Structures are given as structure tokens and as C-alpha cells.
Amino acid sequence: MTDPIHIRIWHQSSGTLLVEGPKGWGITPFEGNYYIRKKYLKGDFFRNTPIPGLCPYKGIYHWLNLELPDGQSEELLGWRYIIPNPLFPFVAFRLGLPGHHAALRYEIF
């Protein structure tokens, strides 16, 4: 039996670890993005914005900015479904991050 695959997501320029946990229900890859349970976030770095969004089949979300303690920030880096489609429970109320972004570094091990 092999160990589960783990994922780490870092902020590229600061080297801050944002996410670490197992691929699967903890960190779910879907449509090229990652949906992350709160317990796998390595800090409280994401802040709500007043900017909403709508996915016709996943639901209503709002955008999140990354704000690090050292003052670095990234606008609209993540999102969270606040009125999710119940057919997609793995996106509900989780942090969504893009699977490829210049501000992020990804490790899969």
C-alpha cells in the first residue's frame, strides 16, 4: 500500500507555506483548481472582498485577497463558494485556489 499523495502550496515571493495536506477529501483537485478544507490552511491569510461571482453549476462565490503578515498581498487570488450547489460538496465553503498561478508554487509528493 502506498502513502497518500500530499500537496503543498507556497506563496512564491515570500516563501510562506499556505496549504499542506492530503490530496482527496482534504485538498480536492477539480477543473484545474484546488479546493482546500480549513484544517489544511497554514494560517489565516485570506481576506474577503466585496466582489461576488457566479458559476452556473457550482454556485455563488466571493473573491479573496491574500494578505501576509509581512505586508505582501495578492488581489483576487482565491475564492470561496458561499451558496454552493449541494451536488458539489467538495467546493462548499472551502478555499479555492488556481491550479496554476505565477504567485504560487506547488509541490506534490
N, C-alpha and C positions, 0 to 999 in steps of 0.2 A: 504494500500500500504506500502511495506517495503522499508527501505532505501537501497541504492545500497551497495554492498559489497566493502570494501576498502582493499587495500593491502599496507603494509609497508615492506620494505626490508632494513635491517641494516647490516653494517659490524660488524661481531661478536666480534672480539677482541678489536676494538676501540670504539664500540657503536655509530658509525657515521650513521645517517639516510641517506640512499642513494636514496630511492624511496618512494613516498607516493601518492596514488591516487585511483580512482575507477577501479574496475575490469570491463572489457568490452573494449570499443574502447581506453580508456586511458592506461590501462595496460591489455594486451591481453595474457591470458594463451594459449599456443599451444604446443603440443608434449612434455609436461612436463617442458617447459621453459616459461619465461615471456618476452614479447616484450613491451617496455615502450616508450611512447611519451615523447619528450623532456621536456614538461611543467611539468611533474611529477618527474623529476630528482631534487634532493635537493642540487645539487652542480655540479661543473664541475670536476668530479673526475676520469673520464675515458680517457685514452690516447691511440691514435692509435699505432699499432705496424706494422712492415713491413710484418707480417705473414698473407697471404691470406688463404681463404678456399673456398670450393665449395660444395654446396648442390645441387644434381642433379635436384631437382624440385623447390627449393626456390631461388637459385641464387648464386652469388658471394658475399662473405663477407670478412671482415678483423677482426682479433682479437684485443681486447682492454685490456689494463692493468688498474687496479685500483691503483691510486696514491693519497693518502690522505695528507692533509696539515701537519700532524704530522710526516710524513716520512714513515708511514706504506704503504705497497703495496702488491698487489696480481697480479701475472702474469697470463695473458690469462683468466681473469675472465669473460669477456663479449665479445660480437661481434656485428657487425653492417653490415647489407646487403647493399652493395654499388651499386650492379647491381641486383636488386630484380626481381623475376618473378612477372609480373603485376597481376597474379591470386591470389597473397598473399599480398594485400596492407597493412595488419597489421604488416608485418615484415619490410617493406620498410623504410630504413634509421632510424630505431628505435634501441635503445639499447636492445640487447638480453642478458638475464641473465638466468643461470640454475635454475630450479625449486627446486633443492636440491644441496646444496654445503656447506661444512664444514665451510667456511669462512663467510657465510651469515646466517642471522636469518630472518625468515619470520613471519609476523603477518597478519592474515586475520580476519577482524572484520566487 
